Amino acid sequence: MWTTEYPFLAVEFDIFPNIIVDWGVNYTHVGIDINSVRSKVTEPWTGAHLLQYLPDRVIVGFSAATGALTALHKINSWSFDSTPLVDENSTSILPDPKVKPKSGNANVGLVVGLVVGGAVILAGVLGFWFIFCRKRKETADESSDDDIGILHDLIPEEFEKGTGPKKFSYNELALATSDFDKGQKLGEGGFGGVYKGFIKDMNTYVAVKKISRGSKQGLKEYGAEVSIITRLRHRNLVQFICWCYEKKLLLVYEFMPNGSLDSHLFKEKSLLTWDVRYKIAHGLASGLLYLHQGWEQCVLHRDIKSSNVMLDSNFNAKLGDFGLAKLVDHGKLSKTTIVAGTMGYMATEYVTTGKASKETDVYSFGVVALEIACGRKPIDHSYEEKQSNMVEWVWELFGEGKIIEAADPRLYGEFDEKQMEGLMIVGLWCAHPDYNSRPLIQQAIQVLNFEIPFPNLPLTMPVAFALPSSLSMSYSGDTIEVKVSLQTTTINPSQFTSYSVTDSNPSGA
């Protein structure tokens, strides 16, 4: 659109042809835009007389748009120069030769004074700025009193007495990670970066999780992770080594040389053979069994996913990241009503009620089991809509008697068909929409070991939806408050004919 109400001139760097805006230009280009988003590519930039289009005072800056596409660019440097143009008919701005200029010596003292004074002022400003920035950095590096107070409330008492895991100083861990060098960074989690380090006193490599201090919720999860993981000991859980909360909040774990499971399944780090995959599924199930039944309290992980399954040097699975974990008494639900987790791995009833349980952890395990077998993400919109939801897609193939077709094609059929079928059926069983129909993790392990028969699953995936189990209304002036308690219900589509809701008060009064 052409306009002169707000005149502008822009230098346009097009990395993608847009024939709708720049018709006739079907290549990447540098264009000149004068009062329009369309490039005047045929007009040399040196020939654009800005005085014809712009007022005396202008704003110089950047603007960008990519539409539905994605692009990332970095501006290393830029500059803008403006030279006043002299009209041929105007009076010359050069000094009048008839006027005798003053002697240069008379102004030497003034010039020197201005230069020296300006240098002193500049040095003072720079010095103040340096001190300010350094002080600000030191302040940012140190945990506030509020942070320490929160952590003291969450860290187990035995830590402070020195009977728990060893507490390291910040300097020791900074030395181990080469001062948290970017080259040592293993990845970025929800609450900060993870760095590879080497502790000489222990002669071992470690993974140091550097917790961001963005919120008290992050601190609480830091404390929860320390409180829980330090009490657990199992071969299929990432081992916690030490901790620190001096200048930064740090957790130190054993180093996993083969990274996370998702990096092998989806990021082409290396192709996992079937034997390795089946061993990983077994190991993850074993670790979850310990969390649910092997300790004095039940540990609900609440964030089981392939990126939290770590692999040691022998590709043994170890579940990590207990930042969202909760301790509950056996046989009870979590009291938490705030949903926390990762979409695609969360059960329907957990999303609707906010209450975690063994069944919600089992659901997440089922999704990961299917990822291992199929080599696909839970939700992947690169596939057609019918296949974008992995659980629904595998269940449809199961109903058609073709579940083996869901196997990861990169395996080229090199797998034990009975094990493949068993793992996918266990995955569907665990990811059943009805939490009452899901197995205990111990039962899932028994099926994987072929100790009990495969479960009898419906050929059509049941549909889960929420119905109100109770409803109350209260009035206050012009305000109506409605409280609804939801109950997750499942139906089998093959037996489903119709469902209707009747308004008991059709008049709307």
C-alpha positions as CSV (number, residue, x, y, z in Angstrom):
1,M,0.0,0.0,0.0
2,W,1.3,3.4,-1.0
3,T,1.1,6.3,1.4
4,T,2.7,9.6,2.1
5,E,1.0,10.4,5.4
6,Y,3.9,8.7,7.2
7,P,6.8,8.8,4.7
8,F,9.6,6.3,5.1
9,L,12.5,4.7,3.3
10,A,13.6,1.2,4.1
11,V,16.5,-1.1,3.0
12,E,15.0,-4.5,2.6
13,F,16.9,-7.8,2.8
14,D,14.7,-10.5,1.4
15,I,15.8,-14.1,2.1
16,F,12.6,-15.6,0.7
17,P,10.8,-14.5,-2.5
18,N,7.3,-13.0,-1.9
19,I,5.7,-12.6,-5.3
20,I,2.5,-11.4,-3.7
21,V,4.2,-8.2,-2.4
22,D,7.1,-7.9,-4.9
23,W,5.5,-9.2,-8.1
24,G,8.0,-10.1,-10.8
25,V,10.8,-10.6,-8.2
26,N,11.2,-14.4,-7.8
27,Y,14.6,-14.3,-6.2
28,T,16.2,-13.2,-2.9
29,H,17.3,-9.6,-3.1
30,V,18.2,-6.4,-1.4
31,G,15.5,-3.9,-2.1
32,I,14.7,-0.2,-1.6
33,D,11.3,0.5,-0.2
34,I,10.0,4.1,-0.6
35,N,6.7,4.7,1.2
36,S,5.7,1.2,0.4
37,V,6.5,-2.4,1.4
38,R,7.1,-3.2,-2.3
39,S,10.7,-3.1,-3.4
40,K,11.8,-0.6,-6.1
41,V,14.6,-2.9,-7.1
42,T,15.3,-1.2,-10.4
43,E,16.1,2.0,-8.7
44,P,19.7,2.3,-7.5
45,W,20.0,3.1,-3.9
46,T,22.4,6.0,-4.7
47,G,19.6,7.5,-6.7
48,A,17.1,7.7,-3.9
49,H,16.8,11.4,-3.0
50,L,15.6,11.1,0.6
51,L,14.8,14.8,0.8
52,Q,11.9,14.2,-1.6
53,Y,10.3,11.7,0.7
54,L,11.4,12.3,4.3
55,P,11.0,15.3,6.6
56,D,13.9,17.0,8.4
57,R,13.7,14.8,11.4
58,V,13.4,11.0,11.0
59,I,13.7,7.8,13.2
60,V,16.2,5.2,12.2
61,G,15.7,1.6,13.2
62,F,15.0,-2.0,12.3
63,S,11.8,-3.8,11.4
64,A,11.2,-7.4,10.3
65,A,8.5,-9.9,9.4
66,T,8.6,-13.5,8.2
67,G,4.9,-14.3,7.9
68,A,4.2,-18.0,8.5
69,L,7.9,-18.8,8.0
70,T,10.7,-18.9,10.6
71,A,14.1,-17.2,10.3
72,L,16.8,-16.2,12.7
73,H,19.4,-13.5,12.0
74,K,22.1,-11.7,13.9
75,I,23.1,-8.1,13.3
76,N,26.8,-7.9,14.0
77,S,27.1,-4.1,13.3
78,W,25.4,-1.2,11.6
79,S,25.8,2.5,11.1
80,F,23.9,5.4,9.7
81,D,25.4,8.5,8.1
82,S,23.6,11.6,6.9
83,T,25.2,14.3,4.7
84,P,23.4,17.6,4.1
85,L,22.8,18.2,0.5
86,V,23.3,21.7,-0.9
87,D,20.8,23.0,-3.4
88,E,22.5,24.3,-6.6
89,N,20.4,27.5,-6.3
90,S,21.0,28.1,-2.7
91,T,23.7,30.3,-1.1
92,S,27.0,28.5,-0.5
93,I,27.6,27.4,3.0
94,L,31.4,27.8,2.6
95,P,33.0,30.6,4.6
96,D,33.1,34.0,2.9
97,P,36.6,34.5,1.6
98,K,36.4,38.2,2.3
99,V,36.1,37.5,6.0
100,K,39.5,37.1,7.6
101,P,39.5,34.0,9.8
102,K,40.8,34.3,13.3
103,S,44.2,33.1,14.2
104,G,44.2,29.4,15.1
105,N,46.6,30.0,18.0
106,A,43.9,32.0,19.8
107,N,41.7,28.9,20.1
108,V,44.4,26.3,21.0
109,G,43.8,26.8,24.8
110,L,40.1,26.4,24.4
111,V,40.3,23.3,22.2
112,V,42.8,21.6,24.6
113,G,40.7,22.5,27.6
114,L,37.6,21.0,26.0
115,V,39.4,17.8,25.0
116,V,41.0,17.3,28.4
117,G,37.8,18.1,30.2
118,G,35.8,15.8,28.0
119,A,38.3,13.0,28.5
120,V,38.1,13.4,32.3
121,I,34.2,13.3,32.2
122,L,34.2,10.3,29.9
123,A,36.7,8.4,32.1
124,G,34.5,9.2,35.2
125,V,31.4,7.9,33.5
126,L,33.0,4.8,32.2
127,G,34.5,4.1,35.7
128,F,31.1,4.5,37.3
129,W,29.5,2.2,34.7
130,F,32.2,-0.5,35.2
131,I,31.7,-0.4,39.0
132,F,27.9,-0.5,38.6
133,C,27.9,-3.4,36.2
134,R,30.4,-5.4,38.4
135,K,28.3,-4.8,41.5
136,R,25.2,-5.8,39.7
137,K,26.8,-9.0,38.5
138,E,28.0,-9.9,42.0
139,T,24.5,-9.3,43.3
140,A,23.0,-11.4,40.6
141,D,25.4,-14.2,41.3
142,E,24.5,-14.4,45.0
143,S,21.4,-16.1,46.4
144,S,19.2,-13.6,48.2
145,D,18.2,-14.0,51.8
146,D,14.7,-14.9,50.7
147,D,16.1,-17.6,48.4
148,I,18.2,-19.1,51.2
149,G,15.2,-19.0,53.5
150,I,13.1,-21.0,51.1
151,L,15.9,-23.5,50.6
152,H,16.5,-23.9,54.3
153,D,12.8,-24.8,54.7
154,L,13.0,-27.4,51.9
155,I,16.5,-29.0,52.3
156,P,16.5,-32.0,54.6
157,E,17.9,-31.4,58.1
158,E,20.5,-34.1,57.7
159,F,22.1,-32.0,54.9
160,E,22.8,-29.2,57.3
161,K,24.3,-31.6,59.8
162,G,26.7,-32.9,57.1
163,T,25.2,-36.5,57.2
164,G,23.6,-36.2,53.8
165,P,25.2,-35.9,50.3
166,K,28.3,-33.8,50.2
167,K,27.9,-30.0,49.8
168,F,30.4,-28.4,47.4
169,S,31.4,-24.8,47.1
170,Y,30.5,-22.8,44.1
171,N,34.2,-22.3,43.3
172,E,34.8,-26.1,43.2
173,L,32.0,-26.6,40.8
174,A,33.0,-23.6,38.7
175,L,36.5,-25.1,38.4
176,A,35.1,-28.5,37.5
177,T,33.1,-27.0,34.6
178,S,35.7,-24.5,33.4
179,D,33.6,-21.7,34.9
180,F,30.5,-23.0,33.2
181,D,32.0,-22.7,29.8
182,K,29.6,-22.9,26.8
183,G,31.6,-25.7,25.4
184,Q,30.8,-27.8,28.4
185,K,27.1,-27.3,28.2
186,L,25.1,-30.5,27.7
187,G,21.7,-28.9,27.3
188,E,19.1,-26.6,28.7
189,G,16.3,-27.7,31.0
190,G,13.2,-25.9,32.2
191,F,15.1,-24.3,35.1
192,G,18.5,-23.8,33.7
193,G,21.5,-25.2,31.9
194,V,23.3,-28.5,32.5
195,Y,27.1,-28.6,32.2
196,K,29.7,-31.4,32.0
197,G,32.3,-31.3,34.6
198,F,35.2,-33.2,36.2
199,I,35.7,-33.3,39.9
200,K,39.4,-34.2,40.5
201,D,39.0,-35.2,44.2
202,M,36.4,-37.8,43.1
203,N,38.1,-38.6,39.8
204,T,34.8,-38.7,38.0
205,Y,32.8,-36.8,35.4
206,V,29.6,-35.2,36.5
207,A,26.6,-33.3,35.1
208,V,26.0,-30.0,36.9
209,K,22.5,-28.5,36.8
210,K,22.6,-24.8,37.2
211,I,19.2,-23.7,38.5
212,S,17.9,-20.3,37.2
213,R,16.7,-18.0,39.9
214,G,13.7,-16.7,38.0
215,S,11.0,-17.6,40.5
216,K,10.2,-19.0,43.9
217,Q,8.5,-21.9,42.2
218,G,11.9,-22.8,40.6
219,L,13.5,-22.7,44.1
220,K,10.8,-24.9,45.5
221,E,11.3,-27.4,42.8
222,Y,15.0,-27.3,43.3
223,G,14.4,-28.1,47.0
224,A,11.9,-30.8,46.2
225,E,14.4,-32.4,43.8
226,V,17.1,-32.4,46.4
227,S,14.8,-33.6,49.2
228,I,13.6,-36.6,47.1
229,I,16.4,-37.8,44.9
230,T,19.0,-37.9,47.7
231,R,16.9,-40.5,49.5
232,L,16.5,-42.8,46.6
233,R,19.0,-45.5,45.5
234,H,18.3,-47.6,42.4
235,R,20.3,-48.7,39.4
236,N,17.7,-47.2,37.0
237,L,17.6,-43.7,38.6
238,V,20.2,-41.0,37.9
239,Q,22.5,-40.9,41.0
240,F,22.7,-37.6,42.9
241,I,26.2,-36.8,44.0
242,C,26.4,-33.4,45.6
243,W,24.8,-29.9,45.8
244,C,25.5,-26.2,46.3
245,Y,23.6,-23.0,47.0
246,E,26.2,-20.3,47.5
247,K,26.3,-18.0,44.5
248,K,24.2,-20.2,42.3
249,L,21.8,-23.1,42.9
250,L,23.5,-26.2,41.7
251,L,22.7,-29.9,41.6
252,V,25.4,-32.4,40.7
253,Y,24.6,-35.8,39.1
254,E,26.5,-38.7,37.7
255,F,27.4,-38.0,34.0
256,M,25.5,-40.0,31.4
257,P,27.8,-40.4,28.4
258,N,25.0,-41.4,26.0
259,G,22.7,-38.5,26.8
260,S,19.0,-38.7,26.7
261,L,16.7,-41.2,25.0
262,D,15.0,-38.6,22.8
263,S,18.3,-37.6,21.3
264,H,18.7,-41.1,19.9
265,L,15.1,-41.6,18.9
266,F,14.4,-38.2,17.3
267,K,17.7,-36.2,16.8
268,E,19.6,-38.9,15.0
269,K,22.4,-39.1,17.5
270,S,22.7,-42.8,16.8
271,L,20.3,-45.5,15.9
272,L,19.3,-47.8,18.8
273,T,19.1,-51.5,18.0
274,W,16.0,-53.4,19.1
275,D,17.8,-55.2,21.8
276,V,19.0,-51.9,23.3
277,R,15.5,-50.4,23.0
278,Y,13.9,-53.4,24.8
279,K,16.5,-53.1,27.5
280,I,15.7,-49.4,27.9
281,A,12.0,-50.0,28.3
282,H,12.7,-52.7,30.9
283,G,15.0,-50.4,32.8
284,L,12.6,-47.5,32.8
285,A,9.8,-49.8,34.1
286,S,12.1,-51.1,36.8
287,G,12.9,-47.6,38.0
288,L,9.3,-46.6,38.1
289,L,8.4,-49.8,40.0
290,Y,10.9,-48.7,42.7
291,L,9.4,-45.2,42.9
292,H,5.9,-46.6,43.2
293,Q,6.4,-49.6,45.5
294,G,10.0,-49.9,46.6
295,W,10.3,-47.1,49.1
296,E,8.7,-46.1,52.3
297,Q,6.6,-43.5,50.5
298,C,5.2,-43.5,46.9
299,V,7.2,-41.1,44.7
300,L,5.1,-39.7,41.9
301,H,7.5,-38.5,39.2
302,R,4.9,-36.4,37.2
303,D,7.3,-35.7,34.3
304,I,8.2,-39.1,32.7
305,K,9.2,-38.5,29.1
306,S,12.0,-39.6,26.7
307,S,14.1,-36.5,27.3
308,N,14.2,-37.4,31.1
309,V,15.4,-40.9,30.4
310,M,19.2,-40.8,30.5
311,L,21.5,-43.5,29.1
312,D,24.8,-44.5,30.7
313,S,27.9,-45.9,28.8
314,N,26.2,-49.3,28.4
315,F,22.8,-47.8,27.4
316,N,21.2,-48.6,30.6
317,A,18.1,-46.4,31.2
318,K,18.1,-44.1,34.2
319,L,15.2,-41.8,35.0
320,G,16.2,-38.3,36.0
321,D,14.8,-34.8,36.7
322,F,12.8,-35.0,39.9
323,G,11.9,-31.3,39.9
324,L,8.2,-32.0,39.7
325,A,8.2,-35.2,41.8
326,K,5.9,-35.5,44.8
327,L,5.9,-37.8,47.9
328,V,2.6,-39.3,48.9
329,D,1.5,-42.1,51.2
330,H,0.9,-45.4,49.4
331,G,-2.7,-45.7,48.1
332,K,-3.3,-41.9,48.1
333,L,-3.5,-39.3,45.4
334,S,-1.4,-36.2,45.2
335,K,-3.1,-33.1,46.7
336,T,-1.6,-30.9,44.0
337,T,-4.2,-29.1,41.9
338,I,-1.7,-27.3,39.6
339,V,-1.0,-29.3,36.5
340,A,2.7,-29.7,35.8
341,G,4.2,-31.8,33.1
342,T,4.6,-32.1,29.3
343,M,1.8,-32.2,26.9
344,G,1.5,-35.5,25.1
345,Y,2.7,-37.4,28.2
346,M,-0.1,-36.3,30.6
347,A,-3.2,-38.4,31.2
348,T,-6.6,-36.8,30.6
349,E,-7.8,-37.1,34.2
350,Y,-4.6,-35.4,35.4
351,V,-5.1,-32.5,33.0
352,T,-8.8,-32.1,34.1
353,T,-8.3,-32.6,37.9
354,G,-4.7,-31.6,38.5
355,K,-4.2,-34.6,40.8
356,A,-1.3,-36.9,40.0
357,S,-1.4,-40.7,40.8
358,K,0.5,-43.9,40.1
359,E,-1.9,-44.2,37.1
360,T,-0.8,-40.9,35.6
361,D,2.9,-41.9,35.9
362,V,2.0,-45.3,34.2
363,Y,0.2,-43.3,31.4
364,S,3.5,-41.4,30.8
365,F,5.5,-44.6,30.8
366,G,3.1,-46.1,28.2
367,V,3.7,-43.1,25.9
368,V,7.5,-43.5,26.2
369,A,7.1,-47.3,25.5
370,L,5.4,-46.5,22.3
371,E,8.0,-43.9,21.4
372,I,10.7,-46.5,21.8
373,A,8.8,-49.0,19.6
374,C,7.6,-46.6,16.9
375,G,10.4,-44.0,16.9
376,R,7.8,-41.2,16.9
377,K,6.9,-38.3,19.2
378,P,3.6,-38.4,21.0
379,I,2.3,-35.4,19.0
380,D,3.9,-34.8,15.6
381,H,2.1,-32.5,13.2
382,S,4.5,-33.3,10.4
383,Y,2.2,-36.3,9.8
384,E,-1.3,-36.1,8.4
385,E,-3.9,-35.3,11.0
386,K,-5.1,-38.9,11.3
387,Q,-1.6,-40.0,12.3
388,S,-0.4,-37.0,14.3
389,N,-1.4,-38.5,17.6
390,M,0.8,-41.5,18.2
391,V,-1.4,-43.3,20.7
392,E,-4.5,-43.0,18.5
393,W,-2.6,-44.1,15.4
394,V,-1.1,-47.2,17.0
395,W,-4.5,-48.1,18.6
396,E,-6.1,-47.9,15.1
397,L,-3.5,-50.2,13.7
398,F,-4.0,-52.5,16.6
399,G,-7.7,-52.7,15.9
400,E,-7.0,-53.5,12.2
401,G,-4.6,-56.3,13.3
402,K,-1.6,-54.5,11.8
403,I,0.1,-53.2,14.9
404,I,3.5,-54.3,13.7
405,E,3.2,-51.7,10.9
406,A,3.8,-49.1,13.6
407,A,7.3,-50.3,14.3
408,D,10.1,-47.8,13.7
409,P,10.9,-48.1,9.9
410,R,14.6,-47.3,10.7
411,L,14.9,-50.8,12.2
412,Y,14.2,-52.3,8.8
413,G,12.3,-55.2,10.4
414,E,15.3,-56.3,12.5
415,F,13.5,-57.0,15.7
416,D,11.8,-59.8,17.6
417,E,8.1,-59.5,16.5
418,K,6.7,-61.0,19.7
419,Q,8.7,-58.4,21.8
420,M,7.7,-55.6,19.5
421,E,4.0,-56.5,19.7
422,G,4.3,-56.9,23.5
423,L,5.9,-53.5,24.0
424,M,3.3,-51.7,21.9
425,I,0.4,-53.5,23.6
426,V,1.9,-52.7,27.0
427,G,2.2,-49.1,25.8
428,L,-1.5,-48.9,24.8
429,W,-2.5,-50.6,28.0
430,C,-0.6,-48.1,30.1
431,A,-1.9,-45.2,28.0
432,H,-5.5,-46.4,28.2
433,P,-7.8,-43.3,28.5
434,D,-9.6,-44.9,31.5
435,Y,-7.2,-44.9,34.5
436,N,-9.1,-47.8,36.0
437,S,-8.1,-49.9,33.1
438,R,-4.4,-49.2,33.3
439,P,-2.1,-51.8,34.9
440,L,0.2,-51.4,37.8
441,I,3.7,-51.0,36.6
442,Q,4.5,-54.4,38.0
443,Q,1.9,-56.0,35.7
444,A,3.4,-54.2,32.7
445,I,6.8,-55.7,33.6
446,Q,5.2,-59.2,33.8
447,V,3.8,-58.8,30.3
448,L,7.2,-57.6,29.0
449,N,8.7,-60.7,30.6
450,F,5.9,-62.9,29.1
451,E,5.0,-64.1,32.6
452,I,1.3,-63.3,32.1
453,P,-0.8,-63.1,28.9
454,F,-1.4,-59.9,26.9
455,P,-4.3,-57.8,28.2
456,N,-7.6,-57.9,26.3
457,L,-7.8,-54.4,24.9
458,P,-10.8,-53.0,22.9
459,L,-10.2,-52.9,19.2
460,T,-11.3,-49.3,19.1
461,M,-9.6,-46.7,21.4
462,P,-12.0,-45.6,24.1
463,V,-12.8,-41.9,24.3
464,A,-12.2,-40.0,27.6
465,F,-14.2,-37.0,28.5
466,A,-15.1,-35.1,31.7
467,L,-18.6,-35.1,33.2
468,P,-19.6,-33.0,36.2
469,S,-20.0,-35.1,39.2
470,S,-21.3,-32.2,41.3
471,L,-22.4,-28.7,40.6
472,S,-23.2,-25.8,42.9
473,M,-24.3,-22.2,42.3
474,S,-24.3,-19.2,44.6
475,Y,-25.5,-15.7,44.1
476,S,-24.0,-12.4,45.4
477,G,-25.7,-9.3,44.0
478,D,-25.2,-9.5,40.2
479,T,-22.5,-12.2,40.5
480,I,-23.2,-15.9,40.0
481,E,-20.5,-18.3,41.2
482,V,-20.5,-21.8,39.7
483,K,-18.4,-24.6,41.1
484,V,-18.1,-27.8,39.1
485,S,-16.4,-31.0,40.1
486,L,-15.3,-33.0,37.1
487,Q,-15.1,-36.8,36.8
488,T,-13.3,-38.4,33.9
489,T,-15.3,-41.0,32.1
490,T,-14.5,-43.2,29.1
491,I,-16.7,-44.7,26.5
492,N,-16.1,-47.2,23.7
493,P,-16.9,-45.6,20.4
494,S,-18.1,-48.9,18.9
495,Q,-20.8,-49.0,21.6
496,F,-21.6,-45.3,21.5
497,T,-24.7,-44.3,19.7
498,S,-25.8,-40.9,21.1
499,Y,-25.4,-38.6,24.1
500,S,-27.5,-35.6,24.9
501,V,-27.7,-33.0,27.6
502,T,-31.2,-31.7,28.5
503,D,-31.6,-28.3,30.0
504,S,-33.7,-28.6,33.1
505,N,-34.7,-25.0,32.8
506,P,-35.3,-24.2,29.1
507,S,-36.7,-20.8,29.8
508,G,-33.3,-19.6,30.9
509,A,-34.7,-18.1,34.1
